């Protein structure tokens, strides 16, 4: 962990707040379905997929998709119904997804790290009659199929077939992804041919993707950063270079593939910097997400990757991208405007942002509206459930989920604000704060701290002083607990409900290292 920045350097100038904003510029309108967009790449000379030491051309990938379409018919997948799937990224799975989209059998990839009990409601919820499982997930597939009364089909290898796929309609469902389910059961999100094509246009432009690009990601296929990134790259005519699980050697092995675009999370960037392994030689754009990047990490990364553009996209399964922290924003942040890294950028072209019912600090629920967003209410807005505020320049600062907000003695405490401050401490690698019941205050703030490697764990008293210098007293945690890691779901999001302890109050020290005291 590098030295913390001063509050002035981190937070920047005082800012005014606004309640709405619209992204600069308009989006080009998708004139064809997503399936037609992919079919139009048949004559591209470059590869479509690079995996396992092999390469698949665009004609070969489309041929695999035709073979997969035939297989779906053979296993009895009815047209018009989704096909649940336990799979990971690879050429046959991408082909199966394209086949399902084109033939009215939209794939619904699910997290293979989940249990039968967690998966069964998802399968029932979409009305699937067939469950596809990759061979490595066949045992789990048998359990889920038995629990849901679906037919299990184990994914074979496909051989290319030289027949064109059908042409679907613009409003046909192309694929179904589920939300991460951090606060309840995952919810299905239907992605139509029209919106998927629209998203590929918008996102591809933000990432500077084209037919000469090679995109690498280790994100799970069932996640918006998994299939969602694959869909965008393929829509731009770029090649996909999936690697199943992030490791430093796995990232280094991408070098010979000519990877131009990579997707990481900030902790991965830190790991690669420590191993002096971030550079791939051909890298042009580094996309990150899921958490802010520390200013010092960004500076080190820019120094190791001169000329590489950094991009942070904010969005949800229900619709993405919503906002973007651009390459120019990152250069500004590295040059001195580090407070920009606390934001998730400005609205992307064609997207409107609205802060609903803002409080005295300008914080309210974020609503978004745009032609590439997948799910919205009757009023046309995507109600994100995220709390945020917009500054005078249109930058969006998130404050946490609506359900995560802590109300201490009538004062609102936004977890992300406190967490940003705590992770500035040089002895803190990661931090999460939650509200716990308190008879006097209603709720008080509790912080879970992951100490930085190679240093002595920070004392709660020191952390309290550090936080109080940067935060109002009611925002400073009263309870502290050191932990070696934070509970996360398969998508890397912290599951706060696993940390919340209804029995915890403002008393006693527990064996896990909980230290109490009113700030």
C-alpha positions in Angstrom: 0.0 0.0 0.0 1.4 3.3 -1.0 1.3 6.5 1.2 -2.1 8.1 1.5 -2.9 11.4 -0.2 -3.8 14.5 1.7 -7.5 15.2 2.0 -7.1 18.3 -0.2 -5.4 16.3 -2.9 -7.8 13.5 -2.7 -11.1 15.4 -2.5 -10.3 18.4 -4.7 -12.1 21.7 -4.7 -15.5 22.4 -3.2 -18.2 21.4 -5.6 -21.8 22.4 -6.3 -24.4 19.7 -6.8 -27.1 19.3 -9.4 -30.1 17.1 -9.8 -30.0 16.0 -13.4 -27.7 15.9 -16.4 -27.6 14.5 -20.0 -24.6 12.9 -21.6 -22.9 14.9 -24.4 -23.8 13.9 -27.9 -26.2 11.4 -29.3 -26.0 7.7 -29.9 -25.9 6.3 -33.5 -29.1 4.2 -33.9 -28.8 0.4 -34.4 -30.4 -0.4 -37.7 -29.9 -4.1 -37.5 -30.4 -6.8 -34.9 -27.4 -7.9 -32.8 -27.5 -11.3 -34.7 -27.3 -9.5 -38.0 -24.5 -7.3 -36.7 -22.5 -10.5 -35.9 -23.3 -12.2 -39.2 -22.0 -9.1 -41.1 -18.5 -9.9 -39.7 -18.3 -13.2 -41.7 -15.8 -11.7 -44.2 -13.5 -10.1 -41.6 -10.0 -11.4 -42.0 -8.9 -11.5 -38.4 -9.7 -14.1 -35.7 -13.0 -14.1 -33.7 -11.8 -16.2 -30.7 -8.4 -17.0 -29.4 -8.4 -19.6 -26.7 -6.3 -22.6 -25.6 -3.6 -22.0 -28.1 -6.2 -22.2 -31.0 -7.8 -19.6 -33.2 -11.3 -19.5 -34.7 -12.0 -17.2 -37.7 -15.3 -15.4 -38.1 -16.6 -18.0 -40.6 -15.6 -20.8 -38.2 -17.4 -19.1 -35.3 -20.6 -18.6 -37.3 -20.3 -22.2 -38.5 -20.0 -23.4 -34.9 -23.1 -21.3 -34.1 -25.1 -23.0 -36.9 -24.0 -26.4 -35.5 -25.1 -25.3 -32.0 -28.5 -24.3 -33.3 -29.0 -27.8 -34.7 -27.9 -29.3 -31.4 -30.5 -27.2 -29.5 -33.2 -28.6 -31.7 -31.9 -32.1 -31.2 -32.0 -31.9 -27.4 -35.5 -30.7 -27.5 -35.1 -27.0 -26.6 -38.4 -25.4 -27.7 -38.3 -22.2 -29.8 -39.6 -19.3 -27.8 -38.3 -20.6 -24.4 -35.0 -19.7 -22.7 -32.3 -22.2 -22.2 -30.6 -22.2 -18.8 -26.9 -22.8 -18.8 -24.0 -23.6 -16.5 -21.0 -22.6 -18.6 -17.8 -20.6 -18.8 -16.4 -18.5 -21.6 -15.1 -20.4 -24.6 -15.8 -20.7 -28.4 -18.5 -23.4 -28.1 -20.3 -21.4 -25.4 -20.1 -18.2 -27.5 -21.4 -20.1 -30.5 -24.2 -21.5 -28.4 -25.2 -18.0 -27.2 -25.2 -16.7 -30.8 -27.3 -19.7 -31.9 -29.8 -19.2 -29.1 -30.2 -15.6 -29.9 -30.8 -16.2 -33.6 -33.3 -19.1 -33.2 -35.5 -17.8 -30.4 -33.9 -19.9 -27.7 -32.1 -17.2 -25.6 -29.4 -18.6 -23.4 -29.6 -17.7 -19.7 -26.1 -18.4 -18.3 -26.1 -18.9 -14.5 -23.3 -18.8 -11.9 -21.7 -22.3 -11.7 -20.3 -21.5 -8.3 -23.8 -21.2 -6.9 -25.6 -24.1 -5.2 -28.6 -26.1 -6.4 -30.7 -24.3 -3.9 -29.6 -20.9 -5.3 -29.9 -21.9 -8.9 -33.2 -23.7 -8.9 -35.4 -20.6 -8.4 -33.6 -18.9 -11.4 -34.3 -21.8 -13.7 -37.9 -22.0 -12.6 -38.3 -18.2 -12.9 -37.5 -18.0 -16.6 -39.6 -21.1 -17.5 -36.7 -23.1 -19.0 -37.4 -26.7 -20.0 -33.8 -27.5 -20.9 -30.6 -26.9 -18.8 -27.3 -27.0 -20.6 -24.1 -27.7 -18.7 -20.5 -27.7 -19.7 -18.9 -31.1 -18.9 -17.1 -29.7 -15.8 -20.5 -28.6 -14.4 -22.5 -31.7 -15.3 -22.8 -33.0 -11.7 -24.3 -29.7 -10.5 -26.5 -29.7 -13.6 -27.9 -33.0 -12.7 -28.9 -31.7 -9.2 -30.5 -28.6 -10.7 -32.3 -30.5 -13.4 -33.7 -32.9 -10.8 -34.9 -30.1 -8.6 -36.5 -28.2 -11.4 -37.9 -30.9 -13.7 -35.8 -29.7 -16.6 -34.0 -31.8 -19.2 -30.2 -31.8 -18.8 -28.0 -31.6 -21.9 -24.3 -31.7 -21.5 -22.5 -29.4 -23.9 -20.6 -31.2 -26.7 -17.9 -29.9 -29.0 -19.3 -28.3 -32.2 -18.0 -28.7 -35.7 -18.7 -25.8 -38.2 -21.6 -26.0 -40.5 -21.8 -23.8 -43.6 -25.4 -22.6 -43.3 -26.6 -19.2 -42.3 -28.5 -18.7 -39.1 -32.1 -17.3 -39.1 -32.7 -13.5 -38.9 -34.5 -12.7 -35.7 -36.6 -9.6 -35.1 -35.4 -6.4 -33.3 -37.5 -7.0 -30.2 -36.8 -10.7 -29.8 -34.9 -11.6 -26.6 -31.2 -12.4 -27.4 -30.0 -13.5 -24.0 -31.0 -13.4 -20.3 -28.6 -12.4 -17.6 -29.5 -12.4 -13.9 -28.6 -9.7 -11.4 -26.0 -10.6 -8.8 -28.6 -11.1 -6.0 -26.6 -9.4 -3.2 -29.8 -8.5 -1.4 -32.2 -11.2 -2.5 -32.8 -13.7 -5.3 -31.2 -12.8 -8.6 -33.6 -11.2 -11.1 -33.7 -12.0 -14.8 -32.9 -9.2 -17.2 -34.1 -9.7 -20.8 -31.7 -8.3 -23.4 -33.4 -7.8 -26.8 -31.7 -7.8 -30.1 -32.2 -4.1 -30.5 -30.8 -3.0 -27.1 -27.9 -5.5 -27.3 -26.9 -4.0 -30.7 -27.3 -0.5 -29.4 -25.1 -1.3 -26.4 -22.5 -2.8 -28.6 -22.3 0.5 -30.6 -22.1 2.7 -27.5 -19.8 0.7 -25.4 -17.5 -0.2 -28.4 -17.0 3.5 -29.1 -16.1 4.3 -25.5 -13.5 1.5 -25.4 -12.2 2.3 -28.9 -12.9 -1.3 -30.1 -12.6 -2.3 -33.8 -11.9 -5.3 -36.0 -8.1 -5.1 -35.3 -8.7 -5.3 -31.5 -8.2 -8.3 -29.2 -10.2 -8.2 -25.9 -9.3 -10.2 -22.9 -11.3 -10.7 -19.7 -11.5 -13.2 -16.9 -15.0 -12.1 -15.8 -17.6 -14.9 -15.3 -19.7 -15.5 -18.4 -23.0 -15.1 -16.5 -22.0 -11.5 -15.5 -22.6 -8.3 -17.4 -18.8 -7.9 -17.4 -18.5 -11.4 -18.8 -21.0 -12.0 -21.6 -21.7 -8.3 -21.7 -18.0 -7.6 -22.6 -17.9 -10.5 -25.1 -21.0 -9.1 -26.8 -19.6 -5.6 -27.1 -16.2 -6.8 -28.5 -17.8 -9.2 -31.0 -20.3 -6.5 -32.1 -17.3 -4.3 -32.9 -15.6 -7.1 -34.9 -12.9 -7.6 -32.3 -11.5 -10.9 -31.2 -12.1 -12.4 -27.8 -9.3 -13.9 -25.7 -10.9 -15.4 -22.6 -8.9 -16.7 -19.7 -10.9 -18.7 -17.2 -9.6 -17.4 -13.9 -7.4 -14.4 -13.1 -3.8 -15.2 -12.1 -0.6 -13.3 -12.7 0.8 -16.1 -15.0 -2.6 -16.2 -16.8 -2.5 -12.5 -17.6 1.2 -12.8 -18.7 0.2 -15.7 -21.0 -2.0 -13.2 -23.0 1.0 -11.3 -24.3 1.7 -13.5 -27.4 -2.0 -13.2 -28.4 -1.6 -9.5 -29.2 -4.2 -8.4 -26.7 -5.1 -4.7 -27.2 -7.9 -4.4 -24.6 -8.1 -5.8 -21.1 -10.6 -5.8 -18.3 -9.3 -6.0 -14.7 -10.4 -4.8 -11.2 -8.1 -2.5 -9.2 -6.9 -5.2 -6.9 -5.7 -7.1 -9.9 -3.9 -4.1 -11.2 -2.2 -3.8 -7.8 -1.2 -7.5 -7.9 0.3 -7.1 -11.4 2.2 -4.0 -10.5 3.7 -5.7 -7.5 4.9 -8.5 -9.8 6.0 -6.1 -12.5 3.7 -7.9 -14.9 1.0 -5.4 -15.9 2.4 -4.6 -19.4 1.5 -6.9 -22.3 3.4 -5.0 -25.1 0.4 -4.6 -27.4 -2.1 -3.2 -24.8 -3.9 0.0 -25.8 -6.9 0.3 -23.5 -7.2 -1.0 -19.9 -10.7 -1.1 -18.6 -11.4 -1.5 -14.9 -14.5 -1.6 -12.7 -16.2 -2.8 -9.6 -14.3 -0.4 -7.3 -12.4 2.9 -7.6 -8.7 2.8 -8.4 -6.3 4.5 -5.9 -4.6 7.6 -7.3 -1.1 6.1 -6.6 -2.1 2.9 -8.3 -3.2 4.8 -11.3 0.1 6.8 -11.4 2.2 3.7 -11.1 0.1 2.0 -13.8 0.4 4.9 -16.2 4.1 5.0 -15.7 4.4 1.3 -16.5 2.0 1.5 -19.4 2.9 4.8 -21.3 0.3 5.6 -23.9 -2.3 3.1 -22.6 -5.8 4.6 -22.1 -7.6 3.9 -18.8 -11.4 3.6 -18.8 -13.9 3.0 -16.0 -17.5 2.2 -17.0 -20.3 2.3 -14.4 -23.5 0.3 -15.1 -25.6 -2.6 -14.0 -27.0 -5.8 -15.4 -30.2 -3.9 -16.0 -28.4 -1.4 -18.2 -24.8 -0.5 -18.9 -22.8 1.7 -19.5 -24.5 4.5 -17.6 -21.4 6.7 -17.0 -17.8 6.7 -18.0 -14.5 8.0 -16.5 -12.6 8.6 -19.7 -8.9 8.3 -20.6 -8.7 12.1 -20.4 -10.3 12.0 -16.9 -7.6 9.6 -15.8 -4.8 11.7 -17.1 -6.3 14.7 -15.2 -6.6 12.6 -12.0 -3.0 11.5 -12.3 -1.8 15.1 -12.9 -3.5 16.4 -9.7 -7.3 16.2 -9.9 -7.2 12.9 -7.9 -10.7 13.5 -6.5 -12.1 12.6 -9.9 -11.3 8.9 -9.1 -14.0 9.0 -6.4 -16.5 9.5 -9.2 -17.7 7.1 -11.9 -17.4 9.7 -14.6 -20.1 11.5 -16.6 -23.1 10.2 -18.4 -22.3 8.5 -21.6 -23.8 9.9 -24.9 -27.5 9.7 -25.1 -28.0 8.9 -21.4 -30.0 11.1 -19.0 -29.2 10.9 -15.3 -31.6 12.1 -12.6 -31.1 12.2 -8.8 -34.5 11.5 -7.3 -35.5 13.3 -4.1 -32.0 14.5 -3.2 -31.3 15.3 0.4 -29.5 18.4 1.8 -26.2 17.0 0.5 -27.5 16.4 -3.0 -27.7 12.6 -2.5 -30.7 10.6 -3.8 -31.5 7.5 -5.8 -29.9 7.5 -9.3 -32.3 7.1 -12.2 -31.0 6.6 -15.8 -32.7 6.7 -19.2 -31.1 5.8 -22.5 -31.8 3.7 -25.6 -29.3 0.9 -24.7 -30.6 0.2 -21.2 -32.3 -3.1 -20.8 -34.9 -2.8 -18.0 -36.8 0.3 -17.0 -40.1 1.1 -15.2 -43.3 2.4 -16.7 -42.0 6.0 -16.4 -39.1 5.1 -18.8 -36.4 5.4 -16.1 -34.1 2.7 -14.9 -34.3 2.9 -11.1 -30.8 1.8 -10.2 -31.2 1.5 -6.4 -27.8 3.3 -6.2 -27.5 6.5 -4.2 -25.5 9.2 -5.8 -25.0 12.9 -6.5 -24.0 14.9 -9.5 -21.5 17.8 -9.3 -21.6 21.0 -11.3 -19.5 19.5 -14.1 -21.8 16.4 -14.4 -19.5 13.9 -12.6 -21.5 11.2 -10.8 -20.4 10.2 -7.3 -22.0 7.1 -5.9 -22.8 6.8 -2.2 -23.9 3.2 -1.9 -27.1 1.2 -2.3 -30.4 2.5 -1.0 -30.6 -0.4 1.5 -27.1 0.1 2.7 -27.5 3.6 3.9 -27.0 3.9 7.7 -29.2 6.3 9.7 -27.4 7.2 12.9 -29.3 9.4 15.2 -31.3 10.8 12.3 -28.2 11.6 10.2 -27.6 9.7 6.9 -24.3 8.0 6.6 -23.3 6.8 3.1 -21.0 3.7 3.3 -19.0 4.4 0.1 -18.0 7.9 1.4 -16.6 6.4 4.6 -15.0 3.4 2.8 -13.2 5.8 0.4 -11.7 7.6 3.4 -10.6 4.5 5.2 -8.9 3.0 2.2 -6.7 6.2 2.0 -5.0 5.0 5.2 -1.7 3.4 4.3 -2.4 0.4 6.6 -5.7 -0.4 5.0 -6.0 -2.6 1.9 -9.8 -2.8 1.9 -12.7 -1.6 4.0 -16.5 -2.0 4.3 -18.8 -0.3 6.7 -22.3 -1.4 7.7 -24.9 -0.2 10.2 -25.6 -2.2 13.3 -28.6 -1.7 15.7 -28.1 0.5 18.7 -30.7 1.3 21.3 -29.7 4.9 21.7 -28.8 6.0 18.2 -30.9 3.6 16.1 -27.8 2.5 14.2 -24.1 3.0 14.6 -21.3 2.6 12.1 -19.2 -0.5 12.1 -16.1 -0.9 9.9 -14.5 -4.1 8.7 -10.8 -3.6 7.9 -8.5 -5.7 5.8 -5.0 -4.7 6.8 -2.4 -3.9 4.1 0.1 -6.6 3.4 3.6 -6.2 4.9 2.6 -3.7 7.6 1.4 -4.0 11.1 -2.4 -4.0 11.4 -3.6 -0.4 12.1 -4.9 0.3 15.6 -8.6 1.2 15.8 -7.7 4.4 17.7 -5.4 5.5 14.9 -8.1 4.7 12.3 -10.6 6.7 14.3 -8.4 9.8 14.4 -7.6 9.4 10.7 -11.3 9.2 9.8 -12.3 12.0 12.1 -9.9 14.4 10.4 -11.7 13.8 7.2 -15.3 13.1 8.2 -18.0 14.5 10.4 -18.1 12.8 13.8 -21.4 10.9 13.2 -19.8 9.2 10.1 -16.8 7.9 12.0 -17.1 4.2 12.8 -17.8 3.4 16.4 -17.0 -0.3 16.0 -14.0 -1.8 14.3 -13.1 -5.3 13.2 -9.9 -6.6 11.5 -10.5 -9.4 9.0 -8.3 -11.2 6.5 -10.9 -10.9 3.7 -14.4 -9.7 2.9 -17.2 -11.9 1.8 -17.9 -11.5 -1.9 -20.2 -13.2 -4.4 -19.1 -14.8 -7.6 -19.0 -11.4 -9.3 -16.6 -9.9 -6.8 -19.2 -7.7 -5.0 -19.1 -7.5 -1.2 -22.1 -9.1 0.3 -22.8 -6.8 3.2 -25.6 -9.0 4.6 -23.1 -11.6 5.5 -21.3 -9.0 7.7 -24.4 -7.5 9.4 -24.8 -8.9 12.9 -28.2 -8.0 14.4 -26.9 -9.0 17.8 -24.0 -6.5 17.7 -24.5 -3.2 19.5 -22.4 -0.6 21.3 -21.0 -3.0 23.9 -18.2 -5.5 24.6 -15.3 -6.8 22.6 -15.8 -10.0 20.7 -13.1 -12.8 20.1 -12.8 -11.8 16.4 -11.0 -8.5 17.3 -14.1 -6.2 17.6 -13.1 -3.0 19.4 -15.9 -0.7 20.4 -16.1 2.9 21.4 -18.1 6.0 20.6 -16.4 8.5 18.3 
